[in-house]
Amino acid sequence: MLKRASTRSMLGKIPTGYKVRRSKFLARNQIVGDGLYTENPIERGHFIGEYKGKRLTLEQASKKKQRKSYFFDVKGKKNVVLFVIDAANKRNSSFVRYANAANTEAEQNAMFVQKHQKIYLKALRDIHAGEEILTWYGPLTQDVINQT
């Protein structure tokens, strides 16, 4: 029997082993929204997925008025922004856009890392089956949560 590789829905393409459903983490913060959950254990160091979306110039990104919480800067030498990934459109983004911002660094179980000119979500510790995947955006995390 062949295993299904992914599911396509209004939420975009969700790989087997992951689910997008109402976030328990956001609910604790009195916010209604979706979260990314794993159906299987994930080992520390595993790359969960690539952050994908429309590639924007910094100027295009600064002009965009809505859904800026799905932006990710891709930086080059000397920390200069090369371009911005805009994952607001569910149809052309990846499932890792559903990883919510943790309230504190200690709550995170994954983090976004840049490798070359791509952004990936990587497990910081072993993540249990059924657990929501959370990441920390540093001092700006509360701003990210408030945009949800």
C-alpha positions in Angstrom: 0.0 0.0 0.0 1.4 3.4 -1.0 1.5 6.2 1.6 -0.2 9.5 0.7 2.5 12.2 0.3 0.3 15.2 1.2 -3.1 16.6 1.3 -4.3 19.7 -0.5 -7.0 21.8 1.1 -8.0 25.4 1.6 -5.0 25.5 3.9 -2.6 24.6 1.1 -0.4 21.5 0.8 0.0 19.7 4.2 2.5 16.8 4.2 1.6 13.5 5.7 2.5 13.5 9.4 1.3 17.0 10.1 -2.1 18.6 10.7 -3.3 22.2 10.8 -6.1 22.7 13.3 -7.2 25.2 16.0 -4.3 26.3 18.0 -4.4 25.5 21.7 -1.5 27.8 22.3 -3.3 30.8 20.7 -6.5 29.9 22.6 -4.6 30.3 25.9 -3.8 33.9 24.6 -7.5 34.5 23.8 -6.8 34.4 20.1 -8.6 32.1 17.6 -6.3 30.8 14.9 -4.7 27.7 13.4 -1.6 25.9 14.5 0.8 23.3 13.1 0.8 19.9 14.9 2.9 16.8 14.3 1.2 13.4 14.2 4.6 11.7 14.7 7.5 12.3 16.9 10.2 14.6 15.5 13.8 14.3 16.5 15.9 17.3 17.7 17.7 18.8 14.7 15.2 17.5 12.1 14.4 20.0 9.3 10.6 20.2 9.4 10.1 22.1 6.2 11.0 25.1 4.1 9.3 28.4 4.5 7.9 29.2 1.0 6.0 32.0 -0.5 6.1 34.9 -3.0 9.5 36.5 -3.2 9.3 40.3 -2.7 11.8 43.1 -2.8 12.2 45.1 0.4 10.4 48.0 -1.3 7.4 45.8 -2.3 7.2 44.3 1.2 7.2 47.8 2.8 4.3 48.9 0.6 2.1 45.9 1.5 -0.6 46.8 4.0 -2.0 43.5 5.2 -0.8 40.1 6.6 2.8 41.2 7.2 3.0 38.6 9.9 3.8 36.1 7.2 6.9 37.9 6.0 10.4 36.5 6.5 13.5 38.4 5.6 16.3 36.6 3.8 19.6 38.2 4.5 23.0 38.3 2.9 26.4 39.4 3.9 26.5 42.1 6.7 22.9 41.2 7.6 21.5 43.1 4.6 18.0 42.0 3.5 18.2 40.5 0.0 14.5 39.8 -0.4 11.4 39.0 1.7 9.3 35.8 1.6 5.6 36.6 1.7 3.7 33.4 2.8 0.3 35.2 3.3 -1.3 33.3 0.3 -2.1 29.8 1.6 -2.1 28.3 -1.9 1.6 29.2 -2.8 3.1 29.0 0.7 4.3 26.1 2.7 2.7 24.4 5.7 5.4 25.7 8.1 3.6 29.1 8.0 1.3 27.7 10.6 4.0 27.4 13.3 2.9 29.9 15.9 5.0 32.3 17.9 5.7 31.1 21.5 5.3 33.6 24.3 8.8 32.9 25.6 12.0 31.5 24.2 11.6 28.6 26.7 8.3 27.6 25.1 9.6 27.1 21.6 10.3 23.6 20.3 11.4 24.7 16.8 13.2 27.7 15.2 13.5 29.2 11.8 17.0 29.1 10.4 18.5 30.5 7.1 20.6 28.2 5.0 22.0 29.9 1.9 19.0 31.9 0.6 16.3 29.7 2.0 14.5 29.6 5.4 13.7 26.3 7.2 11.9 25.3 10.3 14.1 23.1 12.5 13.3 21.1 15.6 15.2 22.4 18.7 14.3 19.5 20.8 12.4 16.2 20.4 8.8 17.0 19.7 6.2 14.5 20.7 3.4 13.2 18.5 0.3 15.5 18.8 2.4 18.5 20.0 1.9 21.9 18.5 5.0 23.3 16.9 6.0 26.7 18.3 8.8 29.1 17.6 10.3 32.2 19.1 10.9 35.3 17.1 12.9 37.1 19.7 11.9 40.5 21.2 9.4 41.0 18.3 7.4 37.9 19.2 4.6 39.8 21.0 4.2 41.9 17.8 3.9 38.8 15.7 1.2 37.3 18.1 -0.7 40.6 18.1 -0.9 40.5 14.3 -2.5 37.0 14.3 
